[in-house]
């Protein structure tokens, strides 16, 4: 698998960090994990093959994770690059994703679902639900302590390579078990210390989860502006000896 961090930030505007979105390239096809309002133009900026995107995952309904989905579909509807497209686009999301998208669609008759190609939507509402995002890419969902509908995702390809994307979450040792020995764990780490809410993680909690899960590689993302000027990787190394990477917009990785 290969991935590109399109957005490593949060809902707070930042000159270097856009909101959450991760591009995923697998032997099965192309995926997008969360779709912030910034994601559409970030895909173009990173020159990924967005006209051939196969599947989108929406982790929860906070706008910095789903606010770009309608505008992306609007762009696909009119882009010259997609007028001859015929293959299916699948959208998997937390409970409420379809109502959210159709509410926007109906607000001004955008006809987002009337595309040159078919769109299939499926909501994942059961904790621990198993499904195939694409042939050869298995997925399992896990309910996280962030919002009522928020979910983490574990992806495993036919070669046994596993990637866990927590999206936003509070502390949960059950989440660490869900992410256990993943080849790559993409974990939120919103705050350095003294976090203002239980619904996100600070560095100490993130590294406690890393010690429990023991991923081969850890990427810390969803970074609020308070991280500016702080060497996150060095701070993380003080708490866990494993390989930790601080996400940034444009980070490219290969997971083997």
PyMOL commands that set and color helices and strands:
alter all, ss='L'
color gray80, all
select helices_A, chain A and resi 39-45+50-52+63-66+69-78+80-82+97-107+173-178+203-213+225-227+232-237
alter helices_A, ss='H'
color red, helices_A
select strands_A, chain A and resi 2-7+21-25+30-33+55-58+89-93+119-123+130-134+137-143+151-157+162-165+184-188+217-221+243-246+252-254
alter strands_A, ss='S'
color yellow, strands_A
deselect
rebuild
show_as cartoon
